[in-house]
Amino acid sequence: MKAAYITETGPAEAIVYGELPTPTPQGRQVLVRVGAVSVNPVDTYIRSGLVKMDLPSPFIVGCDFAGVVEAAGPDASDFEPGMRVWGSNQGLLGRQGTFAEFVCVDECWLYPTPPQVSDEQAAAMALVGITAHLGLVRDARLERGETILVNGGSGGVGSTVVQMARLLGARVIATVGSPAKAEAVLNLGADHAIVYADVEVPAALKKIAPAGVNVWWETTREPDFDRIVGSLAPRGRIVIMAGREARPPFPVGPFYVKGCSLHGFVMFMAHPDEQRDCADDINDWLARGQLKPKIDRVLPLAETAAAHRLQEQNTIGKTGTLAGKIVLKPA
């Protein structure tokens, strides 16, 4: 089978697109013929060695996928050949990645794809959807009628949080980098969009939510906690899902006096049952057309190295040339 893989960590140029043996499902594994995959920032961190993990060699890159069940292992019972499925959480913690024509996945990480949802949509929604759901429902416990600020609302995770928070009945405010991105998040369901290049965010936010926001979702790698805590309502919650090397100052006094809480997490450490709860809601919203992944572009799987470079330029280089997910398809 064709696959995008590395034999040692390094730059995007370390990715090889070539032939590897098609895996055989063992135990509770299911063999999936891949229809689409999508790129996440964590994919580039693992490939580069920025995030240290034990990797099989050769290591196929990638977390997310969607496709069709080709075969099931002897102990698998939930999925049969011909069923359309999607999933995430691969290429992590010793598991092989997904950027290949076939992938073997333990059935605990697989979810059925609704008939009206394409492989491209399912793959693009996988990690970002589960991440958004975990942060909003499990951790922040966002309630109907509350106000949430999504700092960086136009990216892959941010745009998903905007939509999901709206579906949960919240009032949604998003910060974005340009008027075009403001229009995009408003179209996704945000009630207000703040272009941070044009105004001071705290002042603009004060006009929209004078009592503060109940939840602040932070997507950037360097959070400004003074600004965040100052913008929270009493008993406000902060959700952090980025910035592994960040060591910013923290306003302990204002934070505890307001009775606030801080939630940090990575989705791949969540239990399979927790992730399945997320997938159930995601599937329902996708099937109803209420949740739509933001796809920036679709490329051939052979262009995985170029896709990784583009993702890094935006995640680390902050070039702003990417608005949504990069999806790739085997030829």
N, C-alpha and C positions, 0 to 999 in steps of 0.2 A: 504494500500500500504506500501511497505518497504521504509524507508527513513533514512538518516543520519542527526541527529538533536541534538540540545542542549537545555537544560532548563535554563542554566545560563552560562555566559562566563567563560572561564577557559582554561586549557591546552588541548592538543589533546585528552587526555583521557576523557574529558567531553563529547565527541561525543558519542551519542547512535545510534546504528543501530537497528531499530525496526519498529513496525507497527504504522502508523498514518492514519487518515481518508483520503480517496481520495478527493481532493478538487472539488468543482463544479464551473464552470465558470460563472461569473456574468458580466453584462454590456458588455464591449468590450473585456473581457478576452477570452482566448482560452486555452482549456485543451490539453496539449501535453503529449503523452506517450514517456517518455525519452528513447533514445537509447544510449546516451553517455553524459558525463559531463567532465569538466576538472578543475584542481586546479589552482588557482592564489594566489600570495602572499597576496592580500587583503583579501581573504577568511580566511586566518589564523589570520590576524590582527583583523578582526571583531569577529571571534570565540573566540579569546583570550581576547578581551576587549581593545586591544591596540588602535584600532580605535573605538571611542564611537559612537554608533548609537542606536536609539530606535528599538528594535527587538520584533517581535511577539513571543509568547511563546506557544508551543515549536517552536524553530526557526530552519528551515532546512537550512543547510549551502550551500554555492556555488553560483556562478554568471552565469557560462556558461552552455549551454546545446544544444543538437540537438535531434530531434526525429520526431514523426508523430502526426499530429493533430487528436485528439480523438473526440473532441466536441467543439462547439463555443457558446459563450454567446449570449443573445438575441440581443445585439447591435453590435456584431462583424460582419464585412462584407468582410474582405480581405482574410480570410482563411477558408477552408472547411475540413471536416474530410477526412483523407487519404493523405493530403498534407504533404510533408516533409519540416521541418522548422529548423532553428537554431536561437540562440539569446544569449544575455548577459544582463548585467545590472540588474540582479535579486539579491536577498539577500542583497539589499542595500536600504537605505532611507525608511525603513519600509516595503519593499517588501519581500515576502517569497522567500527562496532560491530554488535551483534546484536539489540537490542531493537526488533524490527520483524517484520512478517509474513513477509518474505523477507530472506535474507542471502546474499551472494556470498563464498565462502571458498576460498582456495587448497587443493587437495586434500591438501597435505602436513600441514594442520592438522585433517583430518577422520578420524574413526574410526567403524567400524560399531557400531551399537547392538545388543546381544544381544536376541533376540526377547522374552525374558521381562522385560526392563527397560523401564520407562516413560520417556517423554520427560522427565517431571518428575525422576525419579531420575537420569537421565543428565546433565541440565543442572546439577542440584545438586551432582553429584560432579565435574564437569569440572575447574575450576581448583583446588579444594581437593584433589582426588585426585592430580592431577599434581604439585602442590606437595608433598604428603605423601610421595609416592613418590620424587621427586627428593631430598628432604632425608634420607629414611631409607636409601635404597638407594645412590644415586650418591654422596652426600656423607658421611653418618655411617657408612655401611656397617654398619648394624645387624646383629648376628649372633644366631643362635638361642641362647637362654639368657642373653643380656645383659639388663640392667635399664635402662629408659628412664623419665625423668620428663617428663611433658607438662605444662608450666606454662600452664594455661588449657585444660583438656581437654574442655570442654563446647561450645565454639564450632564454627564450620564447619570450619576447618582442624584444630583440636585434636581434635575427635571423630573425624575421619578418621585422624589420626595414631595415636590410641588403637587403632582397629580394625586399621589396617594393621600396626602394630608387633606386635600380638597374632598376626596372620596370619603374620608373619615369625618367630614363635617367641620373642619377647621377653617379659620380665616387665614389666608396665606399671603405672606409678604416675601418677595425674593429680591436679592441683590444680584445685579448683572453688570457686565462690562461695556455694553453698548445699547443704543436705542433699538437696534435690530433684535438683540437678545431679549430686551424688555418686552418687545412685541411678542416674541416667541413664548416667553413664560406666561404672559397674560393669556395667550391662546391656549396654553396648557391648563389654565384654571386659576392662576394666581390672581388675587384681588388687587395687589399693588406690586409694582416693580420699581426698584430704586437703582438708577445707573450710578454706580459708585465713582465713576470717572468725572461725573458732573456735579455731584453734591457731597456734602458731609453726611455719611450714613446715619450717625446718631441723631443729628438734627432733623433729617428727613423722617427717620423712624419715630421721633418724638411727636411729630405732627400726625402721623398715621395711627400710632398706638401710644397715646400719652401715658397710660398706666403701665406700659411695658409689655413685652411679649411673654407668653407662657412657656414657649419652647424656642430655643435657638439651635438650629442645625448648622454645624460648621463643616464645610467641605474643604477648606483650605489647609495647607500644610503648616502655617504659622498663625495660630489663633491669637487674637488680641483680647485677652480675658478682661482687661479693664473695660473695654468697650462692650464686651458681651454681657458681663455682670451688670454694668450700668444700664443696660437696655432691658434687663429681665424684670418681670413682675414678681411680687412676692411668691415664693414657692416655685419659681421658674426652674426649668430643666434645660441643661445643655447637653447636646449629643455631639461627640467627637468621633470621627472615623478616618482621620488622616493625620500625618505629621509624626512619623515614627522617631525622627531625630529632634523634634521640637522641644525646647526647654524655655517656654515663655514665662515671664513674671505672672503671678497669680494673686488677685486681691482677696486674700482670705477673709478679712473683716467684712467687707460688703457682701461677700458670698454667703457667709453663714448667718449674718444678721437678717438677710432676706429669706433664709430657709431654703436656699437653692440646692440643686443636686446636679452632679456631673456624671455623664454616662459615656464611657469609652468602650469600643468593641471592634472586633474584626469578625465578619460573618462566618469565616471558615472554622472558627472555634465553637460555633453554635451546634447544639446537638441535632442529629438528623430529624428528630421529632419536631423540634422548634422550626427547622427549616421547612419541613413538610407543611406545618401550619401556615407558614408564609406562602408557600406554593399554592395551597388551596385557594386562598384569597386572590392571589395573583391570577390564577387560571380563571376564576370567576369574573374578575374585572376585565381581563383580556378578551374573554369570550363575549362579554357584553359591549366591547368596544369602548369601555370607560378608561382603560389604561393603555397608553401607547408608548412604546419605546422610542427614544429620540435617536435615530440613526443618521450619522453624518455622511457615511459613504459605505459602499459595498465593494470589496476587492476580491480577486482570486486568492486562494490559499497560498499560491506560489509567491505572493507578495507580502508574506508575513514579516520579513525583516523591515521592509519599508513601513508597514503598519506600526511596528514597534518603535521605529524612529519617530514617526509622526506623533505617537502617543507620548513619548518622552519629551518631545519638543513642547508639548502642551502641558503635561503634568509637572515637569521639572523646569522647563524653559519658559513656561507661561507665555507662549507665543500667541495664544488666542485664536489659532487657525482651525480649531476643532470644536464643533458644537454638537456633541452627542457621541454615540458609539461607532467604532469601526467594526463592521461585520465582514467576515471572509467566508468564501464558499469553495469547497473542493471542485475541481474541474469536472 
